[in-house]
Amino acid sequence: LSIGEFRKLTVDNALILPINTSIRMIVTSNDVIHAFAVPALGVKIDAMPGRVDTVGFTINRPTIIFGQCSELCGVLHDSMPIQINAVSLKSYLNFLAPTVGGGEIIGLNRFPSSQNINPIQKWVVPKL
């Protein structure tokens, strides 16, 4: 935990999503019932073993959004945080470039943290 990070909310690997884009999440579980809850997005959806559920939303500005598993589904499950880093579409494509193959990252770490989210950055379109 670094200075400026929130205890019990900050995660090791945040979910990186683009802004001004319609996003559809497919949610399921492989062990017990979980509840994916992100109040700032108006999202709370149950993840159940053997069931696939979907939820859609749009994020309107670059920001960091926190949520938590809101079910008491096991030991230490009250400490299951969710962190979404919403970045511009250009930054998102830059983040995806190494995973698509051939692109290169410029000015953005592989897993951006809250300190280096910058909506105005140079980027490279991945070679498809």
N, C-alpha and C positions, 0 to 999 in steps of 0.2 A: 504494500500500500504506500503510495507516494503522497506528498503534500498536495492537497487540492482534490484528492480522490475521496469518494464516499465509502465509508465502511459498510459492509454488507450490501452494497449496490454495485460497486465496480467489479468487472469481470476480467479474466485473462484474455479472452477472445470475444470482442464485441461483434454483433451482427451489423454489417455494413450495408446500408440500403440507400438508393438514390432518392432525391426529392422530386416532387412534381411528376411522379410516375405511379400509375396504378399498380399496387402490389397485392399479390394473392399468396397467402401462406397456407400450406398443407400441414396439418398438425396431427400427430399420432404419438403413441407411447409404446415402449416395449416392456415395461415392468408394472407400474401402478398408475392410478389416475393422477394426472397433473392438471394444473389450471394455468395456462399461459395468460398472464394478465399484465397489460400495459395501459394504465389509466389515462395517460396523456393522449393516447390514440383512440380511446374509447373501445379497447379490445380486451375481452376476457373470453377465452375459449377453453373447453376441457379437452385434454389429450388422454384418450383411453386406449388400452391395449386392444388390438383387433378392430379398431374403428378409425376411419380417416375422416377428418373434419376440415373445413376450409374457412378462412376469414380474409376479407379484403380491406385495404385502407390506402390512404395517400398521405404522405408527409409533405408539408408545404414549405418548410424552411430548413436550412442546415442547423442541426441541433444534436444534442445528446439526450436520449430518452431512456428512462429506467422503468423496470417492471419487476415482478417477482412471481414465482409459483405461489398461488394463493390457496392451495390445498394442503392439508396436513396429511401427506401421503407416505410418510416414513420418517426415520431418524434424520435429523438435520435438513429436512426438506423445507423448513421455514427459512433456510439460508440459501435458497436457489435464486440468485438474481438474474435479471435479463437486462442487457444494455444494447441499445440500438444507436449507432452513429449514423445520422442522416447527412449525406454529403451530396454535392452537385453531381449531375449525371457525368460530367467530364471527369471528376475525381473518382467516381464509381467505376467508369470504364478503365481509368488508369490503375485502379486497385485490381481489377479483373485481368488486366493485360498478361501478367505472368502465368495465370492459370489457363488462359485460352491458347497460349503457345505462340511465341514469336515476338510479342510486344515487349516493351520495356517500361519500367517505372521511372517517372521523373518527378521529384519533389514530394513524394508521399511514401511513407513506410508501408510495408506489406500489411500490417495490422495497425491502422491508424488509431491513436489514442485520443483522448479528449483534448490534449495539448496541441495537436497538429492538424485539426480539421480546418481547412481553408477552402472556401468555395471557389476561389479564383486561383487556379493552378495551371501549369503547362501539362499537357497530356499527350499520349501517343495512342492512336487507334490500334488495337491488336490486329495482327495479321491472321486472317481467317483461312 
